[in-house]
Amino acid sequence: MPIIEHIFRPPLPAQADAKCLIRLEFTRNASLTHFKSTGATTTFLRIEGQANDQINLDNNELSSTKTLFDLGPGVLPAAVTFH
C-alpha cells in the first residue's frame, strides 16, 4: 500500500459544485498542513471508511470553508484532530 508523506499544493481553487476539496478513505497517520482554499467551499475534507485513525489538520488557511471536515458512516470523530 503506498504511503504519501508530503504533498505540496498551491492555493486550492474551489469548484462551486464540489462536495469537498479532499476526500480520504481508509486513511491512517495522515497530516494535512499548510493548505489554503480560495473561493467558497462547503467542506474541506470528507473522511469515509471505518479504518481511519490519526488524521491531523494543522496550520491550514480555510476561512472560506463552511465545514472543516465531514465524517462518513462509521467514522469516529476521534480519528481527526486539528489545530
C-alpha positions in Angstrom: 0.0 0.0 0.0 1.6 3.4 -1.0 2.3 5.9 1.7 2.2 9.6 0.8 4.5 11.6 3.2 4.2 15.1 1.7 2.1 16.8 -0.9 2.9 20.5 -1.7 -0.1 22.4 -3.1 -0.5 26.0 -4.0 -3.9 27.5 -3.0 -6.7 25.2 -4.0 -9.4 26.7 -6.2 -12.8 25.6 -5.1 -15.4 24.4 -7.6 -19.0 25.5 -6.8 -20.4 22.0 -7.3 -17.7 20.1 -5.4 -18.8 18.4 -2.2 -15.3 18.6 -0.7 -11.8 19.6 -1.7 -10.1 16.5 -0.3 -11.6 13.0 0.2 -9.8 10.4 2.3 -10.9 6.8 2.6 -9.4 4.2 5.0 -6.6 6.5 6.0 -4.2 6.3 8.9 -1.4 8.6 10.1 -2.0 11.4 7.7 -1.2 15.1 8.2 -2.8 17.8 6.0 -0.8 21.0 6.7 -0.5 24.5 5.1 -3.4 24.2 2.7 -5.2 27.3 1.7 -8.5 27.3 -0.1 -9.7 30.0 -2.4 -13.3 30.6 -3.2 -16.3 29.4 -1.4 -16.0 25.8 -0.3 -18.7 23.8 1.6 -16.4 21.1 3.1 -12.6 21.0 3.1 -12.2 17.3 4.0 -14.5 14.3 3.7 -13.4 11.1 5.5 -15.0 7.8 4.6 -14.5 4.2 5.7 -14.3 2.7 9.1 -10.5 2.2 9.3 -9.5 5.8 9.7 -7.1 7.0 12.5 -4.7 9.8 13.3 -5.7 12.2 10.6 -4.3 15.6 11.6 -5.2 19.0 10.2 -2.7 21.7 11.2 -1.8 25.2 10.1 -4.4 25.4 7.3 -6.0 28.7 6.0 -9.6 27.6 5.5 -11.5 30.8 6.4 -13.6 30.5 3.2 -14.6 26.9 4.0 -18.0 26.4 5.7 -17.2 23.0 7.3 -13.7 21.9 8.1 -14.4 18.1 7.8 -17.3 15.8 7.3 -17.4 12.2 8.6 -18.9 9.3 6.6 -20.9 6.5 8.2 -18.8 4.6 10.8 -16.0 7.2 11.0 -15.2 8.0 14.6 -14.8 11.7 15.5 -11.6 10.8 17.4 -9.9 9.9 14.1 -9.4 13.6 13.4 -7.6 16.3 15.3 -7.0 19.9 14.2 -5.2 22.9 15.5 
